[in-house]
């Protein structure tokens, strides 16, 4: 076989720091907790209501969560090869750049910055504020300042300030500041809150199956599990639409790859962290839904007030105090989730800046704290702006289709690198290759195509956001060339 041409690496912009200034201080436990902490937010306590309505059967509800577990673990086992082979800051951005080229890598980073990572942080921050309102009723969603309405696909969004949005911005600012102080502070927050929220979720599972066990609910849910589930094409469309909530409740597991340059023994620890983190969280998710079905009838799950299934389950066990117990658990869960997302996301923008396709200062690492302070700051500012929209579900709907396409593209990069760069050192090879990565790719592609049919308005809007990055990419390249000419 003829030698493979090396992948072009663009000239580094002037004054951009070396990646070597990152410190490898994330242990296997820290990396695993980053996976777990980024995955568990508020979704598992809420989205089962919509999944239950869409599938209209207890069996369908469980099937969606089991499928989510299988798909997510398959993805993590496949990503492990890329993470171990290229343990650099930026993770998935680097995988796409090396496997498919600079433009696909940029489009991922662009979409991540514009709405995937930042929109998720904004959504989780306001979820934190919403549940803080259970304890402090003055933290309401009512606007006290409006900046006007903006038309978007699917309706309009109203920019403004409410007590909930203000609290969300304060939490984003606080955790951005903590991350700017250094990795040690950020990882301790991750450790404490991830252990706490995992214990809370495990407690919900145990209590639901024991203390909350309801003979009427069990008989109703498990005697005819699939009786009212749709059939034929309707089932296929319903299944794809239902998986939107479960997949995004289990998303962000790839964030640990963004911080790969700071993981100790990454060739071993990154694949292990991905497998252990996704396996444990998705299993807990399936068990949590078994707990819901052991406590509540399907009709109660489908009609839970404001879709708060977890709250309703605890209220059935403990009465009104259950609402406060669940609100406290979600506050812990969302706080840790926000911290993990902030920590990881900035590393992607750092990698993009090193390639000359993001703000040059984002590629600098503080000599004092050894973190990309400016990248954290610009992420925080844009996230705070998205918090003003109050339309977080809508923002995320736009990129569901695009995010799935990027997962598919990363699997294509895995296959492409096996062909283009057979000499690359691969300390870990994807489990079950090519079957497991291929199944993951087909599953993600299939769900994306179903969404294109089931939610075309949002899918095409998400695709538009991605494609908007193409002219932006060439503008960045042109600016880099001019900067290079002026410095030559």
Secondary structure, DSSP 4 states (H G I P E B T S, - for coil): -PPPPPPP-PPPPTTPPPGGGS---B-HHHHHHHHHHHH-SSGGGTTHHHHHHHH-SHHHHHHHHHHHHHHHHHHHHHHHHHHHH---BTTHHHHHHHHH-HHHHHHHHHHIIIIIHHHHHHHHHHHHHHHHTTT-TT--S-EEEEEEEEEETTEEEEEEEEHHHHHHHHHHHHHHHHHHT-HHHHHHHHHHHHHHHHHHHHHHHHHHHTTT--HHHHHHHHSSTTTT---HHHHHHHHHHHHHHHHHHS--TTHHHHBGGGBTTHHHHHHHHHHHHHHHHHHHHHHHHHHHHHHS-HHHHHT-GGG-HHHHHHHHHHTTHHHHHHHHHHHHHHHHHHHHHHHHHHHHHHHHHHTTSS-GGGG---TTT-S-HHHHHHHHHHHHHHHTT--HHHHHHHHHHHHHHHHHHHHHHHHHHHHHTTTS--SS--TTTTHHHHHHHHHHHHHHHHHHHHTHHHHHHHHHHHHHHHHHHHHHHHHHHHHHHHH-
